[in-house]
Amino acid sequence: MPKQINVTVSTVECDLDFAIQPNTLGKNLFDQICHTIGVKEVWYFGLQYIDNKGVTSWLRMNKKVKEQNLQKQYPWRFRFKVKLYPEDVAYHVIQDVTLVSKM
């Protein structure tokens, strides 16, 4: 495996490319993405991927990215997706960037 692993993350607005270390935790990748796009209300979101069996899965934050049954093709592809929908968006969502990311 290469020293750095290339990953592509699709958001509503664009695709983002990152290079991660083999020992990177899911939380570290997720935090880097949230920082890059400016999302502070991170609890609404997660990273989805298609696993090596073709099943859509959520990236587990407490495990290394490379240990999560990812497909064996590079770059690894993830989707920045809403995991939790608040009942009252106007009341619970503070940042405009969160609203844009949810579309």
Buried (B, 14 or more C-beta within 10 A) or exposed (E): EEEEBEBBBBBEEEEBEBEBEEEBBBBBBBEBBBEEBEBEBBEBBBBBBBEEEEEEBEBBBEEBBBEBEBEEEEBBBBBBBBEEEBEEEEEEBEEEBBEBBBE
